[in-house]
Amino acid sequence: MAKKPSHDNIVKLPDRRVMEGLMSQMQGSALDQALQEAQELVYQAWETDDPVERIELAEEALTISPDCADAWVLLAEESAETLGQAIEYYRKGMEAGERALGEKTFEQDKGHFWGILETRPYMRARFGLADCLWEKGDREAAIEHYRQMLELNPNDNQGVRHILLGCLLEEKRHDEADALLATYADDPSAVWCYSKVLLAYRREGDSEHSRAYRKAAMEQNRFVPAYLAGRRKLPKYPPDYIGIGDKNEAIAYVFDNRKAWRDTPGAIPWLLRAAN
């Protein structure tokens, strides 16, 4: 599995997950003692720049508590050598999270997961599993994981809806894509704007309706057409951070959605006509 290279001349931004360790210290934790000790080791792993040390800390965490979902996530991200191994780690992480949280949490807290700190390792593991299943070609299973994650956490702090929408369009499940677009109608992202364009073009071709969506999308992010058409070269890896309307957002969008556009005859040249 391809991993991002590290370069000494690049400023390494702190892992945002480290902040959860600080939050846990301030708020206290509902985890049992062994699991809390294991989780602290994972927070420590995320703070170190040494990849070998990170893996060692994750493995140590699992000797303390095999229910430490984030330790499995870290191994999936940094230790897995194959897609199958990553899937195994993520699945173990999801199962660990289920054990740690218990059935009662899934019943009582459904609808506002992620707002509860202890649910986040489980959600990370499930997101990673869904991504890998999609990459493997097990698309129905991946889509179902994404759907269930949105049911657990409709606020969608992880951006699951963006990935799910791209999957639905790639699979040409247009009615389901419509429903998802409607559920998050206020989403201002390039994903939402350009997905509306693609849906309209697939259904109507060059129409007043599709041109209106195209105009709105290009006002939202003018960089997408050039990256879709290959006029701007994509980097090897998608960006870690994006801003609404910027080049990084366009790059991230194209990484996840180019196949759906390329599978739609005439769509990219039609989009480019408005960009020229």
N, C-alpha and C positions, 0 to 999 in steps of 0.2 A: 504494500500500500504506500502511495506517495506521501511523504511527509515534508512539511516546509523546512527548508534548510535554515540554520541559524548563522548569522553573520555578525562578526564582532563590531562592525561599524554601524549596525542598526540599533537604535535605542529600543530596548525591550520593554514594552508596556507591561505593567503588573497584571497578573491574571485576575479578572474580575471576581472569580470565585473565592479569592483570598479574602475579599470583603465579608463573605459569609462567615468566615472564622471569627472576625471581629464582632459581627452581629451576634454570633452564638455566645461569645464571651459576655457581651453586654446583656443579652436577653435571657441567658441560661438555655438549657437544652432539655427536651423531653426524652432524649435517647438514654438507653441503659448505659451503665458505666463503661463496659467493654466497647460498645459501639462508639461511644463518645471519644474514648481514647484512640480508637482506630481512625475516626474522622479527623481528629486533631493531627494525626500523622499525614493524612492526605492534604490538609490545609498546609502543613509544613512542606510537603512535596511540591505543591503549586508555587511556593515562594522561592524554591531553589532553581537555579539555572542549569544544574547538572542533571542531564537526562538519566544517567545511570542511578544517581541518588534518588531521583523521583520514582523510578521503577522499584528500587529496593525498599523505599518507604511504603509504597503501595502494597508490596508483597508482605512486608512486616505488619501492615494494618490488617491484612486478611488473616494472619496468624492470630491476631487478637480477636477479630470478629469477622467471620465470613459474610456477615450481613452488611458490610460496609460497601454500599453500592458504588460510591465514588472511587473506591480503590479499583473496582472492576472497570470503571469508566477510564481511569487513568491507564490501566494496562491495555485496554482496547485502543486508546489513542496513541500510546507510545511504545508498547511492547509487541503488539500483534504484527506478525509478519505476512499474514494472508487475510483476505476478506473473511474466510471461514473462521479464522481464529478471532478476528474482531467481533464477528457475530456471536461467537460463543461467550466472549467476555461481556459484551453488552447484555446478552440474555441472562447471564449469571448476575449481572448488576441489577437488572430489572427484577429478577426473582428475589435477590437480596433485599431490594427496596420494599417489595411486597411483604416480605417477612418482617422487616423492621417496622413498617408502618401499621401492619395488621388490617384486617377486613374492616374494622370499625372506622378507621380513618377514611377509607375509600367510600364508605357509606355516608359519613357525617360531613366530610369536607369536600366532597365532589362539588365542583363549581368554583372553588377558590383555592385549588392547589397552586403552588408556587408562592402564594402569600404566606404559607407555612414553611419555615426554613427547612424542617426535617423532610419535606416532600421533594426537595430539589434534586438530591442525588438520584432518586427514582426517576424523575422526569428527564434528567440528563441521560440516564442509561436507556430509557425507552426511546428517546429521540435518536440516540446513536444507533440503536438497533433498527429502527425504522429506516434510517438513511442507508444502512448497510444492506438491509433486505431489498430496498429499491435498487441499489447498485448490483446486487446479485441477480435481479430479475424477478424476485418474488413480490410483484407489484401490488397485488391485492392485499397481501399481509401488511405491506408498508403503509398503504393508504388507510387501512383499518387502524393501525397504531396511531397515525396522525389524527384521525377522527376522534379516537377515544381520548387522546391527550387534550384536544380542544374541549371535549366534554368535561374533563377533569378541571381544566383551567381556561375558560372562555376568554379571560383577559389576555391570554397568549403572550406572556412575557418573553417566550423563546422564539417567536416568529414562526411557529409551526404552520400557520395559515398560509404563509408565503410559499413554503415548500409544497404543501398539499395542493395549492392552486396550480402550481406548475405541473405536478403529477397528474392532476385531473385533465389538464389541457393536453398533456403529452398522450394520455390515454383516450383523448377525444370524448370525455365524459362531460359534455357541455352543460347539461341540465344541472349536474352536481356542481360544476364550476359557477354557474349562475347563482345557485343557492348560497354558496360560500361568499361570493362577491356581495350578495345582499346582506348577509349576516354581519359583515364588516364593511358596511357601505361607506363609512367615514375614513377608511384607510387612505392616506395621501401618497402612498409609495408608488414607485415605478412599477412594481409588481402588479399592483391593482390597476393602474392606468393602462399599461401596455397589454395586460391580459384582456381588458375590455376591448381594446383595439383588435386583438387577434380573434377573439370570439366573434366580434361584429364582421370582420373580414371573412372569416370562415363561413358565416351564414349568408352574407349579403354581397361579398365582393366590394367593389368600389361603389359605395353608396353615400348618400348625404349623412346617414347615421354613422357609418364607419369612418368617414372623413372627420366628423365632429369629434369622435373619440380619439382619432389620430392627432388632431390639433391640440386637444387637451393634454394628451400624453407627452407631446413634444414640448409643450409649455412647462410640464412638470419636470421632464428630464430630456434635454436636447442631445445628450451624448449616446443614448441607446442605439439609434439607427446605425451609426458608424461602426459601433462594436459588433452589432448583429451582422452587418454586411462584410465585416472583415477589413473595413477601411482603416480602422484603428486596431492595433494588435493587442490582444488580450495578454495579460501577464500569465505566468505559469500557474499561479495560485490565486484564488479569489481573495479580496481584501478582508482584513479582520474587522475593520470599522468602516461604516458608510455614513453619508449625510444625505438628507433628502435633496434630490436634484443634482448631486455632484457626480463626478466621473466614477468614483468608487461604487456608488449605487448602480450606475449603468453596468459596470463590470460584473458586479454580483448578480444583477438581473440576467445578464446574458449567459453567465456560467450555468445558471439553473434552468433557463428557458429557451436557449437557442434551438434545441432539437424540435420543440413544438413549432417554432417559426419556420425552420427549414423543412419540416414535414407538411407545410402549408404552401402549395404551389403559388408563386407570384406574390406572396405576402411581403417578403423583404424588399424586392424592387418597388412595390407599391408604397411601402413605408418610406423608402429613400427619396421618392419623388417629392415628398413634402419637406425633406431635409435639404434639398439642393437649392 
